[in-house]
Amino acid sequence: MPERRSTTVALSTALRQFGHGLLSSHQDYRAMFTWRSWAGGWLVRLLCQVLFFATLGTLLGSAQATGEIAFGNAAALGPLAALGVVSSTVGERRSGTLEFLLVTRANPFLVLASRGLHWVLDGMLTSSVALAVVPLLLPVPLHLPALPAVVAVNLLVSLSSYCLALTLAGISLRHPESRMYLTAGTTIGYLLLCGITTPVPQDGLPARLAAVLPITHGLALMRRLAEGAPFSFGPLLAEAGVALLWGVAAHLTLGLALRRAVRTGSLVLH
């Protein structure tokens, strides 16, 4: 009985910490955008980004390539936005809030993971709008009844990318100057290896890297669903496995970085 009560208290505490992190994440997002600046600025900018990449297919003279590139880039807005947590986590250190977090009894990983979830929300909103709007402008293959399933799979892909981004954040906490290089390098890796703009590599080291990156399996499933094909659990389970892999890596990497920062007293940047 005492063990059951202890488990209940621990779960309640974790949920409360997660809830406070979500509230803080919401406030951070409100500080970044108003609805006008988001819809009239940020969203328009990302839609133009999708259309820009789609011109690669136009230059190739292929309507099919145009549609595939446009769909891939529209779907990728969610997982790409999730990478923003790398900079915001380092921002916790720059603003001095990380030190206060570490002297509390809260779970640092749980708080940091929940505080950055506005990046996933933003990515899902922009990606969903792009998936709905871009087919009206370009020959994008999209079976409309499948759109809810496509968005649901994209949520899993975005969370998978978020886990990878938290892993990079753990590295950036130790080496803050690396955050932009890690984010840019991951973005390039996504674009080249995951089937967003170019086909997924089928052999060698690039194929093995693609298999453990977020987006690859989920995007392949989203493409099939958009074309009207039946749902397949294989790619979904593969994407869930990738998310679990990077989630464990994020927990280990962030935990190691925070413990080292406490041990060496190296939190404050000069």
C-alpha positions as CSV (number, residue, x, y, z in Angstrom):
1,M,0.0,0.0,0.0
2,P,2.7,2.5,0.8
3,E,4.5,1.7,-2.4
4,R,1.3,2.3,-4.4
5,R,0.8,5.6,-2.7
6,S,4.4,6.6,-3.4
7,T,3.9,5.8,-7.1
8,T,0.7,7.8,-7.2
9,V,2.4,10.8,-5.5
10,A,5.4,10.6,-7.9
11,L,3.1,10.4,-11.0
12,S,1.0,13.4,-9.7
13,T,4.2,15.4,-9.1
14,A,5.5,14.6,-12.6
15,L,2.2,15.6,-14.2
16,R,2.2,18.8,-12.3
17,Q,5.7,19.7,-13.3
18,F,4.8,18.8,-16.9
19,G,1.8,21.0,-16.8
20,H,3.8,24.0,-15.4
21,G,6.3,23.4,-18.2
22,L,3.5,23.5,-20.8
23,L,2.1,26.7,-19.3
24,S,5.5,28.3,-19.5
25,S,5.9,27.0,-23.1
26,H,2.6,28.7,-23.9
27,Q,3.7,32.0,-22.4
28,D,7.0,31.8,-24.4
29,Y,5.0,31.3,-27.6
30,R,2.7,34.2,-26.8
31,A,5.8,36.4,-26.3
32,M,7.1,35.4,-29.8
33,F,4.0,35.9,-31.8
34,T,0.5,37.5,-31.9
35,W,-2.0,35.9,-34.2
36,R,-1.5,38.7,-36.7
37,S,2.3,38.4,-36.8
38,W,2.0,34.6,-36.9
39,A,-0.6,34.4,-39.7
40,G,0.6,37.4,-41.7
41,G,4.4,36.9,-41.2
42,W,5.6,33.6,-40.0
43,L,3.0,31.4,-41.8
44,V,3.3,33.3,-45.1
45,R,7.1,33.0,-44.9
46,L,6.9,29.2,-44.5
47,L,4.4,28.8,-47.3
48,C,6.7,30.7,-49.6
49,Q,9.5,28.4,-48.5
50,V,7.5,25.4,-49.6
51,L,6.7,27.0,-52.9
52,F,10.3,28.0,-53.4
53,F,11.5,24.4,-53.0
54,A,8.7,23.2,-55.3
55,T,10.2,25.3,-58.1
56,L,13.0,22.7,-58.3
57,G,10.4,20.3,-59.8
58,T,9.3,23.1,-62.2
59,L,12.8,23.6,-63.3
60,L,13.0,19.9,-64.0
61,G,9.9,20.2,-66.1
62,S,8.1,17.5,-64.1
63,A,4.7,18.1,-62.5
64,Q,5.2,14.9,-60.5
65,A,8.5,16.1,-59.0
66,T,6.9,19.4,-58.3
67,G,4.1,17.8,-56.3
68,E,6.4,15.4,-54.5
69,I,8.8,18.1,-53.4
70,A,6.0,20.4,-52.4
71,F,4.3,17.7,-50.3
72,G,7.6,16.7,-48.7
73,N,8.5,20.2,-47.7
74,A,5.0,21.0,-46.4
75,A,5.0,17.9,-44.2
76,A,8.6,18.6,-43.0
77,L,7.6,22.0,-41.5
78,G,6.6,20.2,-38.3
79,P,9.7,18.2,-37.6
80,L,12.0,21.1,-38.8
81,A,10.2,23.5,-36.4
82,A,10.9,21.1,-33.5
83,L,14.6,21.8,-33.9
84,G,14.0,25.2,-32.4
85,V,14.2,23.7,-28.9
86,V,18.0,23.5,-29.3
87,S,18.4,27.2,-29.2
88,S,15.6,27.8,-26.6
89,T,17.2,25.2,-24.2
90,V,20.6,27.0,-24.5
91,G,18.6,30.2,-23.9
92,E,17.6,28.8,-20.5
93,R,21.3,28.9,-19.6
94,R,21.9,32.3,-21.1
95,S,18.9,33.9,-19.2
96,G,20.0,32.3,-15.9
97,T,16.8,30.2,-15.4
98,L,18.6,26.9,-15.7
99,E,20.5,27.5,-12.4
100,F,17.2,28.0,-10.5
101,L,15.7,24.9,-12.1
102,L,18.6,22.7,-10.9
103,V,18.3,23.8,-7.3
104,T,14.6,22.9,-7.1
105,R,13.3,19.4,-6.5
106,A,11.8,19.3,-10.1
107,N,12.9,16.8,-12.7
108,P,15.1,18.9,-15.0
109,F,14.5,16.7,-18.0
110,L,10.8,16.7,-17.7
111,V,10.6,20.5,-17.2
112,L,13.0,21.2,-20.2
113,A,11.2,18.8,-22.4
114,S,7.8,20.3,-21.7
115,R,9.0,23.9,-21.9
116,G,9.9,23.6,-25.5
117,L,6.8,21.9,-26.8
118,H,5.5,25.1,-28.3
119,W,8.0,24.4,-31.2
120,V,6.1,21.2,-31.9
121,L,2.7,23.0,-31.8
122,D,4.0,25.7,-34.1
123,G,5.3,23.2,-36.5
124,M,2.1,21.2,-36.6
125,L,0.0,24.3,-37.2
126,T,2.1,25.5,-40.1
127,S,2.5,22.1,-41.6
128,S,-1.2,21.4,-41.4
129,V,-2.0,24.7,-43.1
130,A,0.6,24.1,-45.8
131,L,-0.7,20.6,-46.5
132,A,-4.2,22.0,-46.9
133,V,-3.2,25.1,-49.0
134,V,-0.4,24.0,-51.2
135,P,-2.5,21.4,-53.1
136,L,-4.7,24.3,-54.2
137,L,-1.7,25.9,-55.9
138,L,0.3,23.0,-57.2
139,P,-0.3,19.5,-58.5
140,V,0.3,17.8,-55.1
141,P,-1.1,14.3,-54.7
142,L,-3.4,14.5,-51.7
143,H,-6.4,12.2,-51.0
144,L,-8.4,14.6,-48.9
145,P,-10.1,12.0,-46.7
146,A,-6.6,10.9,-45.7
147,L,-5.6,14.3,-44.4
148,P,-6.4,13.7,-40.7
149,A,-4.3,10.5,-40.8
150,V,-1.5,12.4,-42.5
151,V,-1.6,15.0,-39.8
152,A,-1.6,12.4,-37.1
153,V,1.4,10.6,-38.5
154,N,3.1,14.0,-38.8
155,L,2.6,14.6,-35.1
156,L,4.5,11.4,-34.4
157,V,7.2,12.5,-36.8
158,S,7.4,16.0,-35.2
159,L,7.7,14.4,-31.7
160,S,10.4,12.1,-33.0
161,S,12.3,15.1,-34.3
162,Y,11.8,16.9,-31.0
163,C,13.5,14.0,-29.2
164,L,16.5,14.3,-31.5
165,A,16.5,18.0,-31.0
166,L,16.6,17.5,-27.2
167,T,19.6,15.3,-27.7
168,L,21.3,18.1,-29.6
169,A,20.3,20.5,-26.8
170,G,22.2,18.3,-24.3
171,I,25.3,18.7,-26.5
172,S,24.7,22.4,-26.8
173,L,24.4,23.0,-23.1
174,R,28.0,21.9,-22.8
175,H,29.1,23.7,-26.0
176,P,26.7,26.6,-26.5
177,E,28.5,27.8,-29.6
178,S,27.6,24.6,-31.4
179,R,23.8,25.0,-31.4
180,M,23.5,26.7,-34.8
181,Y,25.9,24.3,-36.4
182,L,24.0,21.3,-35.0
183,T,20.6,22.7,-36.0
184,A,21.8,23.6,-39.5
185,G,23.6,20.3,-40.0
186,T,20.5,18.3,-38.9
187,T,18.3,20.4,-41.3
188,I,20.6,19.6,-44.2
189,G,20.6,15.9,-43.2
190,Y,16.8,15.9,-43.2
191,L,16.6,17.5,-46.6
192,L,19.1,15.2,-48.2
193,L,18.5,11.8,-46.5
194,C,14.9,11.6,-45.4
195,G,13.0,11.9,-48.7
196,I,11.9,15.5,-48.4
197,T,13.5,16.9,-51.5
198,T,15.5,14.0,-52.8
199,P,14.8,10.3,-52.8
200,V,15.8,8.3,-49.7
201,P,19.2,6.6,-50.2
202,Q,18.9,2.8,-50.6
203,D,22.4,1.6,-49.7
204,G,25.6,2.4,-47.9
205,L,26.1,4.7,-44.9
206,P,23.6,7.3,-46.1
207,A,20.8,4.6,-46.1
208,R,21.8,3.6,-42.6
209,L,21.7,7.2,-41.4
210,A,18.3,7.7,-43.0
211,A,16.9,4.7,-41.2
212,V,17.6,6.2,-37.8
213,L,16.6,9.8,-38.6
214,P,13.1,11.1,-37.8
215,I,10.9,11.9,-40.9
216,T,12.2,9.0,-43.1
217,H,9.7,6.3,-42.2
218,G,6.8,8.7,-41.3
219,L,7.1,10.7,-44.5
220,A,7.0,7.6,-46.6
221,L,3.8,6.6,-44.9
222,M,2.3,10.1,-45.3
223,R,3.1,10.0,-49.0
224,R,1.3,6.7,-49.4
225,L,-1.7,7.8,-47.4
226,A,-1.9,11.1,-49.4
227,E,-2.1,9.0,-52.6
228,G,-5.0,7.0,-51.2
229,A,-3.1,3.8,-50.2
230,P,-4.3,1.8,-47.2
231,F,-2.8,2.5,-43.8
232,S,0.4,0.5,-43.0
233,F,1.6,-0.2,-39.5
234,G,5.2,-1.0,-40.6
235,P,6.4,2.5,-41.2
236,L,4.5,3.8,-38.2
237,L,6.2,1.3,-35.9
238,A,9.5,2.1,-37.4
239,E,9.0,5.9,-36.8
240,A,7.8,5.1,-33.2
241,G,11.0,3.1,-32.7
242,V,13.1,6.0,-34.0
243,A,11.3,8.4,-31.6
244,L,11.9,6.0,-28.7
245,L,15.6,5.7,-29.6
246,W,16.1,9.5,-29.7
247,G,13.9,9.9,-26.5
248,V,16.3,7.7,-24.6
249,A,19.3,9.5,-26.1
250,A,17.8,12.8,-25.1
251,H,17.3,11.7,-21.5
252,L,20.8,10.5,-21.2
253,T,22.5,13.4,-23.0
254,L,20.6,16.1,-21.2
255,G,21.0,14.4,-17.8
256,L,24.8,14.0,-18.4
257,A,25.1,17.6,-19.5
258,L,23.2,18.9,-16.4
259,R,25.1,16.7,-14.0
260,R,28.4,17.9,-15.4
261,A,27.4,21.5,-15.3
262,V,26.5,21.2,-11.6
263,R,29.7,19.3,-10.8
264,T,32.0,21.8,-12.6
265,G,30.0,25.0,-11.9
266,S,30.1,25.8,-15.6
267,L,26.5,27.1,-16.1
268,V,27.2,30.8,-16.4
269,L,28.4,32.0,-19.8
270,H,30.9,34.8,-19.9
